[in-house]
Amino acid sequence: MSANNKQYSDSHALVLPWKTRISVSAVSAVTDAFLRSDGTINRRILSLLDVKARPNPNPVKGVKSSDITVDASRNLWFRLFVPTADTASTSTSTYLPVVIFFHGGGFTFLSPSSFAYDAVCRRFARTLPAVVISVNYRLSPEHRYPSQYDDGFDVIQYLNHRSSSELKQLPDFADLSKCFLAGDSAGANLAHHVAVRASREGTQLQVVKIIGLISIQPFFGGEERTDSELRLRKSPIVSLERTDWLWKVFLPPGSDKDHEAVNVSGPNAVDISGLEYPETVVFVAGFDPLQDRQRSYYEWLKKSGKRVRLIEYPDMMHAFYIFPELPQSSQLIAQVKDFVSHRCKSKTSNSYQLLFQQSNIKRIQSQ
């Protein structure tokens, strides 16, 4: 953690508009109310408080959506967000990238149809613009590790192995050769592990090509407490007590928080140095207790030889970007847009170079 950030968050209080403060307090209170000491959760009552948004086949603000089932037996599905032709025309390309998004919620709460995540995926689809696939993965404590990672990777395989006729809802302008994994909090943890698995299985992914990872305040942990976890242990949304409970019901029984799923850069970290791990952008906030873990992740990616960028918001808390009334929310989405645009241009340039090289080889061989 940089000295400047530490000094800032120690000497300043978190300042939020009243509307956001009320929302954050409500989220924290609801979370605490449904986390039982025996490691179970009251899903029936919780579902009454999780306000849902229906898919809209008719465009709303330039985006339409639909739900597509991958595996009904485990309730694996995704919500597809497609920008309209007018919205998509703001792109300089005929084709649009595909963003495979994993929602947050500590692996325990929420879904693609939760109002906040439906809204944020619409913003991504409209602003980037991009075709967004928001994955409904299984939740703990009913389904522990590695169920969530299996679901995430299986959606990639579903997209990779289906013909265009089988994926009729996917628009013709969706370019699966320019895919991004994205997520916030637990969803960013999930995106990382899916990226590792996809990198290992790269030769089997003939259609889907992952060219970038958008990691928004990823949910990581470890046995030894970090400075930011101790200083900000009572922070809204991700207090120390909440995260301990969430890890306990997520991990296999008997595991500790140095498990490779939790402490990705810790003593049991997976060696990714030899993998084609995608270029990554990591977002960190100064009032997020997880910030030290997130910076360690950033440093670990660099040491592993991966291209990665760190963007910091010193005066924000965990999950700030899902509150559209905050100007920092729009700023983050604009930075995601820049990252996606940069990676797409780089991918196109590399493709042209490869075609040019292949053309020259053929010309030489014919002489």
SULWOVEN-V974318 format. One record per backbone hydrogen bond with DSSP energy under -1.0 kcal/mol. CO is the residue of the C=O (numbers start at 0). NH is the residue of the N-H. E is the energy in kcal/mol with one decimal. If there is no record, write none. Layout:
co=CO nh=NH e=E
co=CO nh=NH e=E
This chain:
co=1 nh=5 e=-2.1
co=2 nh=6 e=-2.6
co=3 nh=7 e=-2.2
co=4 nh=8 e=-2.4
co=5 nh=9 e=-1.7
co=6 nh=10 e=-1.7
co=7 nh=11 e=-1.1
co=16 nh=20 e=-2.7
co=17 nh=21 e=-2.4
co=18 nh=22 e=-1.9
co=19 nh=23 e=-2.9
co=20 nh=24 e=-2.3
co=21 nh=25 e=-2.2
co=22 nh=26 e=-2.4
co=23 nh=27 e=-2.3
co=24 nh=28 e=-2.4
co=25 nh=29 e=-2.7
co=26 nh=30 e=-2.4
co=27 nh=31 e=-2.3
co=28 nh=32 e=-2.0
co=29 nh=33 e=-1.0
co=35 nh=38 e=-1.8
co=39 nh=35 e=-1.9
co=40 nh=42 e=-1.5
co=41 nh=45 e=-2.0
co=42 nh=46 e=-2.5
co=45 nh=48 e=-1.1
co=45 nh=49 e=-1.2
co=48 nh=50 e=-1.3
co=50 nh=114 e=-2.9
co=55 nh=64 e=-2.7
co=61 nh=83 e=-2.4
co=62 nh=59 e=-2.7
co=63 nh=81 e=-2.9
co=65 nh=79 e=-3.4
co=67 nh=77 e=-2.3
co=70 nh=73 e=-1.2
co=70 nh=75 e=-2.5
co=71 nh=74 e=-1.0
co=75 nh=69 e=-2.7
co=75 nh=70 e=-2.3
co=76 nh=135 e=-3.2
co=77 nh=67 e=-2.9
co=78 nh=133 e=-2.7
co=79 nh=65 e=-1.5
co=80 nh=131 e=-2.2
co=81 nh=63 e=-2.5
co=83 nh=87 e=-3.3
co=84 nh=88 e=-1.6
co=86 nh=89 e=-1.6
co=87 nh=90 e=-2.0
co=95 nh=174 e=-3.2
co=96 nh=130 e=-2.4
co=97 nh=179 e=-2.6
co=98 nh=132 e=-3.2
co=99 nh=181 e=-2.5
co=100 nh=134 e=-2.5
co=101 nh=183 e=-1.1
co=104 nh=107 e=-1.9
co=104 nh=108 e=-2.3
co=106 nh=139 e=-3.0
co=110 nh=113 e=-1.4
co=112 nh=52 e=-3.0
co=113 nh=117 e=-2.7
co=114 nh=118 e=-2.3
co=115 nh=119 e=-2.0
co=116 nh=120 e=-1.9
co=117 nh=121 e=-1.6
co=118 nh=122 e=-1.8
co=119 nh=123 e=-2.0
co=120 nh=124 e=-2.6
co=121 nh=125 e=-2.5
co=122 nh=126 e=-2.9
co=123 nh=127 e=-2.4
co=124 nh=129 e=-1.3
co=130 nh=98 e=-2.8
co=131 nh=80 e=-3.1
co=132 nh=100 e=-3.3
co=133 nh=78 e=-2.6
co=138 nh=142 e=-1.6
co=143 nh=146 e=-2.3
co=145 nh=149 e=-2.7
co=146 nh=150 e=-2.4
co=147 nh=151 e=-2.1
co=148 nh=152 e=-2.4
co=149 nh=153 e=-2.4
co=150 nh=154 e=-1.5
co=151 nh=155 e=-1.1
co=152 nh=156 e=-2.2
co=153 nh=157 e=-2.3
co=154 nh=158 e=-2.2
co=155 nh=159 e=-2.2
co=156 nh=160 e=-2.3
co=157 nh=161 e=-1.1
co=162 nh=166 e=-1.4
co=166 nh=169 e=-1.1
co=170 nh=173 e=-1.9
co=172 nh=95 e=-4.0
co=174 nh=177 e=-1.7
co=175 nh=208 e=-2.4
co=177 nh=97 e=-2.0
co=178 nh=210 e=-2.9
co=179 nh=99 e=-3.5
co=180 nh=213 e=-2.9
co=181 nh=101 e=-2.1
co=182 nh=215 e=-2.6
co=183 nh=186 e=-2.3
co=184 nh=188 e=-1.8
co=184 nh=218 e=-1.9
co=185 nh=189 e=-2.5
co=186 nh=190 e=-2.3
co=187 nh=191 e=-2.0
co=188 nh=192 e=-2.1
co=189 nh=193 e=-2.5
co=190 nh=194 e=-2.2
co=191 nh=195 e=-2.1
co=192 nh=196 e=-2.1
co=193 nh=197 e=-2.9
co=194 nh=198 e=-2.2
co=195 nh=199 e=-1.8
co=196 nh=200 e=-1.8
co=200 nh=203 e=-2.1
co=201 nh=204 e=-1.1
co=203 nh=205 e=-1.2
co=208 nh=178 e=-2.8
co=211 nh=180 e=-2.2
co=212 nh=280 e=-2.1
co=213 nh=182 e=-1.7
co=214 nh=282 e=-2.6
co=215 nh=184 e=-2.2
co=225 nh=229 e=-1.8
co=226 nh=230 e=-2.6
co=227 nh=231 e=-2.2
co=231 nh=234 e=-1.9
co=232 nh=239 e=-2.2
co=235 nh=237 e=-2.4
co=238 nh=242 e=-2.3
co=239 nh=243 e=-2.2
co=240 nh=244 e=-1.8
co=241 nh=245 e=-2.5
co=242 nh=246 e=-2.4
co=243 nh=247 e=-2.0
co=244 nh=248 e=-1.8
co=246 nh=250 e=-2.4
co=249 nh=144 e=-3.0
co=251 nh=254 e=-2.1
co=255 nh=258 e=-1.5
co=258 nh=261 e=-1.5
co=258 nh=262 e=-2.4
co=261 nh=220 e=-1.6
co=261 nh=263 e=-1.2
co=262 nh=265 e=-1.9
co=265 nh=268 e=-1.7
co=271 nh=274 e=-2.0
co=274 nh=276 e=-1.8
co=278 nh=212 e=-2.3
co=279 nh=308 e=-2.0
co=280 nh=214 e=-2.8
co=281 nh=310 e=-2.9
co=282 nh=216 e=-1.7
co=283 nh=312 e=-2.4
co=284 nh=287 e=-1.4
co=287 nh=290 e=-2.0
co=289 nh=293 e=-2.1
co=290 nh=294 e=-2.3
co=291 nh=295 e=-2.0
co=292 nh=296 e=-2.1
co=293 nh=297 e=-2.0
co=294 nh=298 e=-2.6
co=295 nh=299 e=-2.6
co=296 nh=300 e=-2.4
co=297 nh=301 e=-1.9
co=298 nh=302 e=-2.5
co=299 nh=303 e=-1.6
co=300 nh=305 e=-2.6
co=301 nh=304 e=-1.9
co=306 nh=279 e=-2.3
co=308 nh=281 e=-3.0
co=310 nh=283 e=-2.4
co=312 nh=285 e=-2.5
co=312 nh=315 e=-1.7
co=315 nh=286 e=-2.7
co=316 nh=319 e=-1.3
co=318 nh=321 e=-1.4
co=319 nh=322 e=-1.7
co=322 nh=325 e=-2.0
co=325 nh=328 e=-1.3
co=326 nh=330 e=-1.8
co=327 nh=331 e=-2.3
co=328 nh=332 e=-2.0
co=329 nh=333 e=-2.0
co=330 nh=334 e=-1.9
co=331 nh=335 e=-2.3
co=332 nh=336 e=-2.2
co=333 nh=337 e=-2.0
co=334 nh=338 e=-2.1
co=335 nh=339 e=-2.7
co=336 nh=340 e=-2.6
co=337 nh=341 e=-2.6
co=338 nh=342 e=-2.4
co=339 nh=343 e=-2.4
co=340 nh=344 e=-2.3
co=341 nh=345 e=-2.1
co=342 nh=346 e=-2.6
co=343 nh=347 e=-2.4
co=344 nh=348 e=-2.4
co=345 nh=349 e=-2.4
co=346 nh=350 e=-2.1
co=347 nh=351 e=-2.2
co=348 nh=352 e=-2.1
co=349 nh=353 e=-2.3
co=350 nh=354 e=-2.4
co=351 nh=355 e=-2.3
co=352 nh=356 e=-2.5
co=353 nh=357 e=-2.7
co=354 nh=358 e=-2.3
co=355 nh=359 e=-2.2
co=356 nh=360 e=-2.2
co=357 nh=361 e=-2.3
co=358 nh=362 e=-2.1
co=359 nh=363 e=-2.4
co=360 nh=364 e=-2.4
co=361 nh=365 e=-1.6
